[in-house]
Amino acid sequence: MPVINLETKINAPIERVFDLARSIDLHQRSMGHTGERAVGGVTSGLIDVGQTVTWEAVHFGIRQRLTSKITVCERPTHLQDAMVKGAFEHFTHDHYLSEIETGTVMIDRFEFASPFGQIYDRPAGKTE
């Protein structure tokens, strides 16, 4: 199953970063280029454990909807949302936060599975 890890250093206190990671409003502003917007569940403010949000956006020229649920909310170090309905077979997004001298480091971990199985490029000259 593919996994993507992103590390971001943020010059802000860990509690503020944790709340911003839960902010529906910030997410919509940061994804404005895709027209992503919350259309169901929690549609503004801070989302919390057990709550869902349905996002609608255009990706690859196709309008898509994805509903995710906050499954872990351990303030201020770990937040997880998991897809409950959408285009992927499986999709979880973890935010792991820790304090550093200059503020906070956040590691975003995305784990997902394509609805069509593994998709990859074969090395040149190889056939299966």
C-alpha positions in Angstrom: 0.0 0.0 0.0 1.5 3.4 -1.0 2.5 5.7 1.8 3.5 9.4 1.5 5.3 11.2 4.4 5.7 15.0 4.4 7.6 16.9 7.1 6.9 20.6 7.7 8.5 22.8 10.3 6.1 25.5 11.5 7.1 28.6 13.6 4.0 28.3 15.9 3.1 26.6 19.2 2.0 23.0 18.9 -1.5 23.7 20.2 -2.1 26.3 17.5 -0.8 24.0 14.8 -3.0 21.1 16.0 -6.1 23.3 15.9 -5.2 24.6 12.4 -4.9 21.0 11.2 -8.5 20.5 12.4 -9.8 23.7 10.7 -12.3 23.2 7.9 -12.0 26.9 7.0 -8.2 26.9 6.7 -8.3 23.7 4.6 -10.8 25.3 2.2 -8.6 28.4 1.8 -5.5 26.4 1.2 -7.2 24.3 -1.5 -8.9 27.1 -3.2 -7.1 26.3 -6.5 -9.2 23.1 -6.8 -12.4 24.7 -5.7 -12.5 22.3 -2.8 -15.2 23.0 -0.4 -17.0 21.3 2.5 -20.5 20.3 1.5 -21.6 17.9 4.3 -21.0 17.1 7.9 -18.9 19.7 9.6 -18.6 22.5 7.1 -16.8 25.2 9.1 -14.8 25.7 12.3 -12.9 22.9 14.0 -13.7 19.2 13.4 -13.4 16.7 16.3 -13.2 13.0 16.9 -16.2 11.1 15.6 -17.3 13.9 13.3 -17.3 13.7 9.5 -16.8 16.2 6.6 -17.7 15.7 3.0 -15.3 17.5 0.6 -16.2 18.3 -3.1 -13.5 19.3 -5.5 -12.4 19.0 -9.1 -9.3 16.8 -9.6 -8.1 15.7 -13.0 -11.1 17.5 -14.6 -13.5 15.3 -12.6 -15.8 16.5 -9.8 -15.2 14.2 -6.9 -16.6 13.8 -3.3 -14.8 12.3 -0.4 -16.2 11.9 3.1 -13.8 11.4 5.9 -14.2 10.9 9.7 -11.9 12.0 12.5 -10.9 8.7 14.0 -8.0 9.9 16.3 -7.8 13.2 18.1 -5.0 13.2 20.7 -4.4 16.8 21.4 -1.9 18.2 20.6 0.2 15.4 19.1 -1.9 13.2 16.8 -4.9 13.7 14.5 -6.2 11.1 12.0 -8.9 11.2 9.4 -10.0 8.2 7.5 -12.1 8.1 4.3 -15.5 6.5 4.8 -16.7 7.2 1.3 -14.9 8.3 -1.9 -12.8 7.3 -4.9 -10.1 5.4 -3.0 -10.3 1.8 -1.8 -8.6 3.0 1.4 -7.3 6.4 2.5 -6.0 7.6 5.9 -4.2 10.8 6.8 -2.3 11.1 10.0 -0.9 14.4 11.4 1.9 13.7 13.9 3.1 16.8 15.8 6.0 17.4 18.1 7.6 20.5 19.6 11.0 21.7 18.4 13.0 24.7 19.5 11.6 26.9 16.8 8.0 25.8 17.1 6.4 22.6 15.8 7.3 19.9 13.3 4.3 18.2 11.7 4.6 14.9 9.8 1.7 14.2 7.5 1.4 10.5 6.6 -0.9 9.5 3.8 -1.7 5.8 3.4 -3.9 4.9 0.5 -5.0 2.2 -2.0 -6.3 2.8 -5.5 -9.7 1.5 -6.3 -8.1 -0.3 -9.3 -5.3 -2.1 -7.5 -1.6 -1.2 -7.8 -0.8 1.2 -10.7 2.8 1.6 -11.6 5.2 2.0 -14.6 7.2 -1.0 -15.7 10.9 -0.4 -16.3 11.7 0.2 -20.0 12.1 -3.1 -21.9 10.4 -5.2 -19.3 7.1 -7.0 -19.9 5.1 -9.2 -17.6 
